[in-house]
Amino acid sequence: MGKDNQGRTESDSPSTDLLNAMPQESAGDSVVVGTVSSEALVQESVVQEAVAKAEQAGLPEQIPLAIVSGQPLMKLPDDLYIPPDALEIFLEAFEGPLDLLLYLIKRNNMDILNIQVAAITSQYMQYVDLMESSQFELAAEYLVMAATLAEIKSRMLLPRQVEAEDEEEDPRAELIRRLQEYERFKKAAEGIDELPRVGRNIYKVKIDPPQLTRGAVHPDVDLREVLVALGEVIKRAEMFEEHHIQAEALSTRERMTQVLERLRGDTFVPFVTLFTLEEGRLGVVVTFLAIMELIKESLVELVQTEAYGPIHVKARAE
């Protein structure tokens, strides 16, 4: 006997019209639902081997009832007890009385606009009786639909008056309207269910972004900007040149040492602060040459944080 959570049942008792449309299996067949596993392939090979041995022995073809420990079981043991409700096959559930009616109409190849109420009512009542005999908790809506079908059937059996024949509405009209509306929404629901769904067809991609460390990118110092800065320093140095009566002899090598002393430590010193304006034009030129020599010998470097920004000098790390 087979049943599901809505009461749709399959049994080995005398079959009804509804049950004839459902898949039937013989007593010796096993029902396998799902994908074919390696165990199923092994069982199939054992069955084929047993059939081949029977043919070689001249015995009639006999399919094993089951495969036990890799061996075919051709007959049931005499002391084997099988409970009456041992076999239960769960089929696709009906979603309500309209779903059941729609299934019966399609199974009988009927036109939904020309329902044979007598045949449909008979099969529907067989289904209801089958659910009650299987101790299912019958939903109230199934009983309401059964009463509706019985009413429509009785109204169609009553003789119609000739003068009221044109004015009287078909008793099936309301039921047909409900079935058409249900079928339309059911097809729409099936179409929505076939759309890609997150967790079933589409899966969220989880990627941890890499940790990026962005450092400040300093632009290259243009020599023309260095010359512009030098020109500004020379202009300011000229203001003090007239006050010097005798210029002291300046050495480029000594000025290189003085600049390195100023740049001691990991600090940035503004370019213009390395010049002593009181020394005049000559002092500015000597300091500039000392800085250029230090850059040439890779002892210091020029750094500019932004284009056309102030220039800084920094001692290179040893």
C-alpha positions as CSV (number, residue, x, y, z in Angstrom):
1,M,0.0,0.0,0.0
2,G,1.3,3.5,-0.8
3,K,0.3,6.8,0.6
4,D,1.5,10.3,1.0
5,N,0.9,13.2,3.4
6,Q,-2.2,14.4,1.5
7,G,-3.8,11.1,1.3
8,R,-2.8,10.0,-2.2
9,T,-2.5,6.3,-1.8
10,E,-1.4,3.2,-3.8
11,S,-2.4,-0.3,-2.6
12,D,-2.3,-3.9,-3.8
13,S,-6.1,-4.3,-3.0
14,P,-8.6,-4.3,-5.9
15,S,-7.5,-1.4,-8.1
16,T,-9.7,1.6,-8.8
17,D,-9.7,3.8,-11.9
18,L,-7.6,6.3,-10.0
19,L,-5.0,3.8,-9.0
20,N,-4.7,2.3,-12.5
21,A,-3.2,5.6,-13.7
22,M,-0.4,5.3,-11.1
23,P,2.8,3.2,-11.6
24,Q,2.3,-0.4,-10.4
25,E,5.1,-2.8,-9.4
26,S,4.9,-6.5,-9.2
27,A,5.6,-8.4,-5.9
28,G,9.1,-9.3,-7.0
29,D,10.1,-5.8,-8.2
30,S,11.9,-3.3,-6.1
31,V,11.2,0.4,-6.4
32,V,14.3,2.6,-6.6
33,V,13.9,6.3,-6.4
34,G,16.8,8.7,-7.1
35,T,20.1,8.4,-9.0
36,V,21.6,5.0,-9.8
37,S,24.2,4.1,-7.2
38,S,27.1,1.6,-7.4
39,E,25.1,-0.8,-5.2
40,A,22.2,-0.8,-7.7
41,L,24.6,-1.6,-10.5
42,V,26.0,-4.6,-8.5
43,Q,22.5,-5.9,-7.8
44,E,21.6,-5.6,-11.5
45,S,24.7,-7.7,-12.4
46,V,23.7,-10.3,-9.8
47,V,20.2,-10.5,-11.3
48,Q,21.5,-10.9,-14.8
49,E,23.9,-13.6,-13.7
50,A,21.0,-15.5,-12.0
51,V,18.8,-15.3,-15.1
52,A,21.8,-16.6,-17.3
53,K,22.3,-19.6,-14.9
54,A,18.6,-20.4,-15.2
55,E,18.7,-20.3,-19.0
56,Q,21.8,-22.6,-19.0
57,A,20.0,-25.1,-16.7
58,G,17.0,-25.1,-19.0
59,L,14.8,-23.6,-16.3
60,P,12.1,-21.0,-17.1
61,E,13.3,-17.4,-16.7
62,Q,12.8,-16.2,-13.1
63,I,13.7,-12.8,-11.7
64,P,15.0,-12.9,-8.1
65,L,12.7,-11.4,-5.5
66,A,15.6,-9.6,-3.8
67,I,19.4,-9.6,-3.4
68,V,20.6,-10.6,0.1
69,S,24.3,-10.4,0.9
70,G,25.1,-10.4,-2.8
71,Q,23.1,-13.6,-3.5
72,P,19.8,-13.7,-5.4
73,L,16.7,-14.7,-3.4
74,M,14.4,-16.7,-5.7
75,K,11.6,-17.5,-3.2
76,L,10.5,-16.1,0.1
77,P,11.3,-18.1,3.3
78,D,8.4,-20.0,4.8
79,D,8.8,-18.4,8.2
80,L,9.0,-14.8,6.8
81,Y,6.3,-12.5,8.2
82,I,5.4,-9.4,6.2
83,P,3.2,-6.9,8.1
84,P,0.1,-5.7,6.1
85,D,1.4,-2.1,6.0
86,A,5.0,-3.0,5.3
87,L,5.2,-1.4,1.9
88,E,4.4,2.3,1.6
89,I,5.2,4.3,-1.5
90,F,5.0,8.1,-1.1
91,L,3.9,9.8,-4.2
92,E,3.6,13.4,-5.2
93,A,0.9,15.0,-3.0
94,F,-2.2,16.8,-4.2
95,E,-2.4,20.4,-3.2
96,G,-6.1,20.3,-2.7
97,P,-9.4,19.2,-4.2
98,L,-9.0,21.4,-7.3
99,D,-5.6,19.8,-7.9
100,L,-7.1,16.3,-7.7
101,L,-9.9,17.2,-10.0
102,L,-7.5,18.7,-12.6
103,Y,-5.4,15.5,-12.4
104,L,-8.5,13.3,-13.0
105,I,-9.6,15.5,-15.9
106,K,-6.2,15.3,-17.6
107,R,-5.9,11.5,-16.9
108,N,-9.2,10.9,-18.6
109,N,-8.3,13.2,-21.6
110,M,-11.3,15.3,-21.0
111,D,-11.9,18.9,-22.1
112,I,-12.0,21.2,-19.1
113,L,-15.0,23.0,-20.7
114,N,-16.9,19.7,-21.1
115,I,-16.4,17.7,-17.9
116,Q,-18.2,14.4,-17.6
117,V,-19.3,15.0,-14.1
118,A,-20.6,11.4,-13.5
119,A,-17.2,9.8,-14.2
120,I,-15.2,12.4,-12.4
121,T,-17.4,12.3,-9.4
122,S,-17.1,8.5,-9.2
123,Q,-13.4,8.5,-9.3
124,Y,-13.2,11.4,-6.8
125,M,-15.4,9.5,-4.4
126,Q,-13.2,6.4,-4.8
127,Y,-10.2,8.6,-3.8
128,V,-12.1,10.0,-0.8
129,D,-13.1,6.5,0.3
130,L,-9.6,5.3,-0.1
131,M,-8.2,8.0,2.1
132,E,-10.8,7.2,4.8
133,S,-10.1,3.5,4.7
134,S,-6.4,4.2,5.0
135,Q,-7.0,6.2,8.2
136,F,-6.0,9.5,6.8
137,E,-7.2,12.7,8.4
138,L,-9.3,13.9,5.6
139,A,-9.2,17.7,5.0
140,A,-12.6,19.4,5.1
141,E,-12.1,21.0,1.7
142,Y,-12.0,17.5,0.1
143,L,-15.4,16.8,1.6
144,V,-16.8,20.1,0.5
145,M,-15.7,19.4,-3.1
146,A,-17.3,16.0,-2.8
147,A,-20.6,17.5,-1.8
148,T,-20.3,20.1,-4.6
149,L,-19.7,17.3,-7.2
150,A,-22.6,15.4,-5.9
151,E,-24.8,18.5,-6.2
152,I,-23.7,19.2,-9.7
153,K,-24.3,15.5,-10.7
154,S,-27.8,15.5,-9.2
155,R,-28.7,18.8,-10.9
156,M,-27.6,17.5,-14.3
157,L,-29.7,14.3,-13.8
158,L,-32.9,16.4,-13.1
159,P,-35.1,17.0,-16.2
160,R,-35.0,20.5,-17.5
161,Q,-38.1,22.5,-18.3
162,V,-38.3,23.5,-22.0
163,E,-39.1,27.1,-21.4
164,A,-36.3,27.6,-18.9
165,E,-33.7,25.6,-20.9
166,D,-32.1,28.7,-22.4
167,E,-32.1,30.8,-19.2
168,E,-30.8,28.0,-16.9
169,E,-27.1,28.2,-16.3
170,D,-24.9,25.1,-16.7
171,P,-24.3,23.6,-13.2
172,R,-20.7,23.0,-14.2
173,A,-20.0,26.6,-15.0
174,E,-18.8,27.7,-11.6
175,L,-16.6,24.6,-11.2
176,I,-15.1,25.1,-14.7
177,R,-14.3,28.7,-13.9
178,R,-12.5,27.7,-10.6
179,L,-10.6,24.9,-12.4
180,Q,-9.5,27.3,-15.2
181,E,-8.4,29.9,-12.7
182,Y,-6.5,27.2,-10.6
183,E,-4.8,25.8,-13.7
184,R,-3.7,29.3,-14.7
185,F,-2.2,30.0,-11.3
186,K,-0.6,26.6,-11.1
187,K,1.2,27.0,-14.4
188,A,2.4,30.4,-13.3
189,A,3.7,28.9,-10.0
190,E,5.5,26.2,-11.9
191,G,7.1,28.8,-14.2
192,I,8.2,30.8,-11.2
193,D,9.6,27.6,-9.5
194,E,11.7,26.9,-12.6
195,L,13.4,30.3,-12.3
196,P,17.0,30.3,-10.9
197,R,16.9,30.3,-7.1
198,V,19.5,31.3,-4.7
199,G,20.7,28.2,-2.8
200,R,19.3,25.8,-5.4
201,N,20.6,27.1,-8.8
202,I,22.6,30.1,-7.8
203,Y,25.1,30.2,-5.0
204,K,26.6,33.3,-3.4
205,V,30.4,33.7,-4.0
206,K,32.2,34.5,-0.8
207,I,35.7,35.9,-1.4
208,D,37.8,37.6,1.2
209,P,39.4,40.7,-0.4
210,P,43.1,40.9,-0.1
211,Q,44.6,43.3,2.4
212,L,46.0,46.2,0.4
213,T,48.5,48.6,1.8
214,R,48.7,51.7,-0.2
215,G,51.8,53.8,0.2
216,A,52.3,57.4,-0.8
217,V,53.6,57.7,-4.3
218,H,56.0,60.7,-4.6
219,P,56.5,62.2,-8.0
220,D,59.9,62.6,-9.5
221,V,61.6,65.9,-8.7
222,D,62.1,67.9,-11.9
223,L,65.4,69.7,-12.2
224,R,63.7,72.8,-13.4
225,E,61.8,73.1,-10.1
226,V,65.1,72.7,-8.3
227,L,66.5,75.6,-10.3
228,V,63.4,77.7,-9.6
229,A,63.9,77.1,-5.9
230,L,67.5,78.0,-6.2
231,G,66.6,81.3,-8.0
232,E,64.3,82.2,-5.1
233,V,67.0,81.6,-2.6
234,I,69.5,83.7,-4.6
235,K,67.1,86.6,-4.8
236,R,66.7,86.6,-1.0
237,A,70.5,86.2,-0.6
238,E,71.1,89.3,-2.6
239,M,69.4,91.4,0.0
240,F,72.3,90.7,2.4
241,E,75.2,90.9,0.0
242,E,75.8,94.6,0.3
243,H,76.5,94.3,4.1
244,H,79.4,91.9,3.6
245,I,82.7,93.8,3.2
246,Q,84.9,90.8,2.7
247,A,83.6,87.4,1.8
248,E,85.0,84.4,3.6
249,A,86.5,81.7,1.4
250,L,84.0,78.8,1.2
251,S,84.8,75.2,0.5
252,T,82.3,72.9,-1.2
253,R,83.6,69.9,0.6
254,E,83.2,71.6,4.0
255,R,79.7,72.6,3.0
256,M,78.9,69.0,2.1
257,T,79.9,68.0,5.6
258,Q,77.7,70.7,7.1
259,V,74.7,69.6,5.1
260,L,75.2,66.0,6.2
261,E,75.2,67.2,9.8
262,R,71.9,69.0,9.2
263,L,70.4,65.9,7.7
264,R,71.5,63.5,10.5
265,G,68.7,61.3,11.5
266,D,65.7,60.0,9.5
267,T,64.1,63.4,9.0
268,F,63.1,65.5,6.0
269,V,64.6,69.0,5.9
270,P,63.2,71.7,3.6
271,F,65.5,72.4,0.7
272,V,65.5,76.2,1.2
273,T,66.4,75.9,4.9
274,L,69.8,74.4,4.0
275,F,70.9,77.8,2.7
276,T,72.3,80.7,4.8
277,L,71.1,83.9,3.3
278,E,73.6,86.0,5.1
279,E,76.4,84.3,3.1
280,G,75.1,86.0,0.0
281,R,75.1,84.7,-3.6
282,L,78.4,82.9,-3.2
283,G,77.2,81.0,-0.1
284,V,74.1,80.0,-1.9
285,V,76.0,78.7,-4.9
286,V,78.4,76.7,-2.7
287,T,75.6,75.2,-0.7
288,F,73.8,74.2,-3.9
289,L,76.9,72.6,-5.4
290,A,77.4,70.7,-2.1
291,I,73.9,69.3,-2.3
292,M,74.3,68.3,-5.9
293,E,77.6,66.5,-5.1
294,L,75.9,64.7,-2.2
295,I,73.1,63.6,-4.6
296,K,75.6,62.5,-7.1
297,E,77.4,60.4,-4.5
298,S,74.0,58.9,-3.4
299,L,74.3,60.3,0.1
300,V,71.1,62.4,0.0
301,E,67.9,62.4,-2.0
302,L,65.3,65.0,-2.9
303,V,61.7,64.3,-2.1
304,Q,58.5,66.1,-3.3
305,T,55.2,65.1,-1.8
306,E,53.1,66.6,-4.6
307,A,53.6,68.2,-8.0
308,Y,54.9,71.8,-7.6
309,G,55.1,71.3,-3.9
310,P,57.9,72.2,-1.5
311,I,61.1,70.2,-2.0
312,H,62.7,68.3,0.9
313,V,66.1,66.8,1.4
314,K,66.7,63.5,3.2
315,A,69.8,61.5,4.0
316,R,69.8,58.1,2.3
317,A,69.8,55.1,4.6
318,E,73.1,53.3,4.8
